[in-house]
Amino acid sequence: MKITEHLGTAKNTLFSFEILPPLKGQSLNELLEGISPLMDFNPPFVDVTYHREEYIYKKHPNGLLQKISTKKRPGTVGICAAIMNRFHVDAVPHILCGGFSKEETENALIDLNFIGVENVLALRGDAPKTEGKFIREPEGHGYASELVEQIKRMNEGRYLHEETEIGFQTDFCVGVAGYPEKHFEAPSMKFDLKYLKEKVEKGAEYIVTQMFFDNEKYFEFVDQVRAAGITVPIIPGIKPITTLGQITMLPRTFFLDLPDPLMDELEKCKTNAEVKEVGIEWSIQQCKELVDKKVPSLHFYTMSKADTTYKIAKEIF
């Protein structure tokens, strides 16, 4: 089923989550066994992230640097197939602009369509750690709105090289990202909403938000999105704080705020275990309020670790 169908037929708030492909060398079974406990909460869909190729630079005796491509994680397409086969839920792969040409994107979408995937999340993606800013591939997309447009063209049977294709139509439901505290590159929330509306006008059918820790940020975002004329479902993204390092890393990496009441409790923590306890309790209260407000789904960023999300979900579902 399409995400919009899951959301449209649900009587109550749904449970969903996102996983990372395992690092190269790790077993697929480890991943599947690791997330298996979360199936207790009947997720209708599971997101699977995608990763661009990463590079290392090898220095030669003559001083020249050689750029060597590395792939740290196995393919998302195969993981989606395994999840659908094992758990009989819909897999939602992330499709990125960054690191991929339009042709590579088209090929990935053909493969996903072939194995029965009906939903994708279209994202621009982040700049590599070795680059200061996002740079589009020479034959790739620079914006998620362009990626949405390509996916929707394939849904109409239009491909990059139409003279070589039979023109069969894909049937993807496309989701996109939203930022309750504004995308860090947008000059203002007004302009961020303008870009979000462009993605929807080009065919996006639902929005999943970046993590946030203050529900008021989400509620204000929803109001602003609706005022901008965007009517598609908006799924809140949830991630509990679980380590001391995340207290400074998450705001710095994702450009978000931690509410003062949460920080007051976190400042008392001396160990990761104490932080994790505070983070879980905060997320439980967050989720209870969001469910009371009848959000379409609670979407957890699990980092492929089930224990923390399980403790939260069992108090909600």
N, C-alpha and C positions, 0 to 999 in steps of 0.2 A: 504493500500500500504506500501511497504517497504521504509525506509528513502532514500535508494539509488535510488529508482524509483522516489520519489518526487524530489530529487535533479537532477536526470538525465533528467526529462521532463520539469523542470522549465525554463522559458525564462528569468526570472529576479531573483534577490536575494530574498529568502524566509524570512518570519518572523516566529520565533518559540520561545518558552519559557519554563522555568522549574518552577514547583511549589513544595511546601512542603505539605505533608499530614497535615491536621489540628491537633492541639493539642487535646488530649483526652478531651472530654466534649464539644468540639466545633462541630458545625453542618456542615454536608457535603454541605447543601444548601448554607451556608455562603461562603464556598470555591468556589462553582460553580458560585454564583452570583458575587463574588469578581473578578473572572477572566473573566466573561462574556464580559466586554467592549473590551477586547483584541481580541475577535473574529472578530471585525471590520476589522482586518488586515489579515484575512484569513490564520491563521496558519495551515499548513498541519499536524503538530504533536505538542504534548505537552509532555514534560518530567515530570515524577512523581518520586520524590526521595524515597528512601527506607531507613529505619532506623533499626539498630540492636537493640536488647534488651539492655536496660540500667539497672544498678543495684544500689541499695542503701545498705548501711551497717548499720544494727541495732545493737547497743551495749546492751548487756544483763547485769544484775546486777553482774554476775560473771566475767565480763570483756571481755568475748568472743564476737566476732563480727559475726553476721549472715548476709550472702549475700542474699539479697532479690531481685528477678527479678521484674522490672517494665516495662510497655510499655507505652510510653508517646504519641504515635501517632497511629491512626488506620491503617489498612492494605492498602498497596499500590494496591493490586490486585482489591479490591472493588472500589477504587477511579478511577483506569483506566477504569473499566467497566462503571462507572457513567459518566466519561468524554466522552467516545466514544458514549454512548447512548444519552447524552444531546447535544453535539456539533457536532457529526459526524466527528470527527477528530481522527487521530491515536494517541494513548497513548503510551509513551515509558517509561516503568518502569526501574528504576535503580536496578541492581542485584549486591549484595555485597558479597565479600569474608568474611569480618569481621563480626563475630557474628553468622555465619551460617555454618552448616555442609553441605557436598555435598548432603546428602539426603534431607535436608530442601530446598536446592537450586533446586534440581530436582522436588520436590513437588510444589514449587512456579512456576516453569516453566511449569509444566503440567497444573496448574490452569490457568496461563496466556494464554497458547495455547488454552485451552478450551473456554475462553471468546473471542477469536479472536485477541489477541495481536500478532503482527507480528514483533515487534522491541523491543530490550532491549539494555540498556547501561550497560556494564560489568565493574565494578569498584572494586578495592581492598577495599576501604573504609578507614576511619581514625581510629586511636586508640581511645578507650574510654577516656574521660577526666580523669578517675581515674587510667589510665595506661600510663606509660611513652613512650611506643613504641607499634607498631602493633604486635600482637601475633595471629598467626593462630589458629583457633579452632582445637581441637584434630582430628576431622574428616572433616576438612574444607580445603579451599584453602588459600595459602599464597600470591598468585600473581594473578593479573587480567588475565594474559595469561593463567593460569590454568583454570580459570573460563570460558574464551572464548572457551577453548578446550572442556570443559564439555558441553557447549551449542551446539557447533558444532557436538559433538558426538550424542546428542539428535536429531539434524537435520538429522542425518544418521540412526536414529532408535536404537541407542545404549544407554542403560541405565546402572545404577549402578548394578542392580540385574537383569541381562538379562533373567535369567531363570524364573522370575516371571512377566515379562512384555510381552505384545503382540508385542512390537517392532514398534509401529506406529511412524512415523517421525514428529517431529516439524518442523517449517519453520521460524526460527527467523533470522532477520537481526541484526547483532551485532555491536554496536558502542563501542568505548573506549575513554578514556580521553587523552588529550595531554597538555603539559605544555610549553608555549612559553618562560617562564623564568626558566625552568627546575624544575622537581619535587625536593622538598627539600631534599629527601633522596638519590637522585642520586649523585654520586661523581662528575659528569661532564655532560655537554649537550651531549657529544659523547655517554656516557653510557646510558643516558636517552633515546636517539634515538634508541640505540640498543634494549632496552626493549620494546619501542614502536613498532619497526619493528617485534619483536617476537610476539607481540599481533596480528599484521596484518597477519603475516605468519600463525598463528594458526586459522585465520578466521575472524578477525575484518574487517568490511567493510566501516567504516567511523570513523572520529575522531572529538570530540568536545573539544575545548580548555578550560582551566581554564580562568577566567576573566583576562583581562589585560587593562592597561590604556594608553599604548604607542603602536600605531599601528605598528611602526617599529619593535617592538618585535614580533608581529604576522607575519609580512612579512618575517623577518629573519628566523623565525621558519619554515614557509612554505618552504622557500628555502632550509633549512637544511634537512627537512623531504624528500623533493623531491630528494636531492642529496644522501640521504641514500637509495634511491630506493623504497620509499613508495609512492604509486600513489592514494590512496583512498582519497575521499573528506575530507577537513579540515574545520569544521564549527567554526567560532570565537565566544567565549562566552563573553557577555557584561553585566556589572553591574555598574550602576552609583553610585557614592558616594552620600549619602543622609544625613549623620549626622556627627557631629564633632568627635564623637568617632571612626567612621570608618577610619578617617585619619591615626590613629595609629594602629587600630585593623586589618585592611585589610592587610597591609604589614607584620605585625607580624604573622597573622594567615595563610596567603596564600603565604608568601615568595615572594612577588612581589614588584616592584618599582612604585612609583608615579612620573611621569615626572615633571621636574622643573617648566615648564609653568603652569601646573595644581596646583602644590603646591604654586606657587606665588599668584594665585587667592584664593586658600583655606585659606592661611594665613591671608587674609583680612577679613575672615568671623568670625562673632561673635556669630551667632545663627545657629541652624539646618536648618532653612528656607533659610538662605543665602548659606549654604553649598549645600543644595538640588538644588538651582537655578544654582550654578556653576557646580554641578555634571551633571545635565540634559544637560546643554549647551555643556559641554565637550563631553558627550556621543553622542549628536546629530552630532557634528563635526567628532567624531570618526566614527560613522555609515555612514555618507555621504562619507567619504574617502573609507571605506571598500566596500560600494556599487559601487563606481566608479571603484574599483579594481575587481568587479564581484565576490565577495565571494559567496559561495553557499547559505548560510542563515545567518541571524543575530539571535543568540540564547541568549535570555535574562534570567538572573537569577533574578526572580521577588520576591522571598521570599513570594509568593502568594499575593503580593500587586500590583494592576494593575495601579495605578495612575501615578507613575513615568515612567514606561515603556510605558504607553499610550501617555504621553506627548512627549516622544522621537520618538515613532513609527509614530505618526501622522505627524511628520516633514520629515519622510523618505519614507513611503509607500503610 
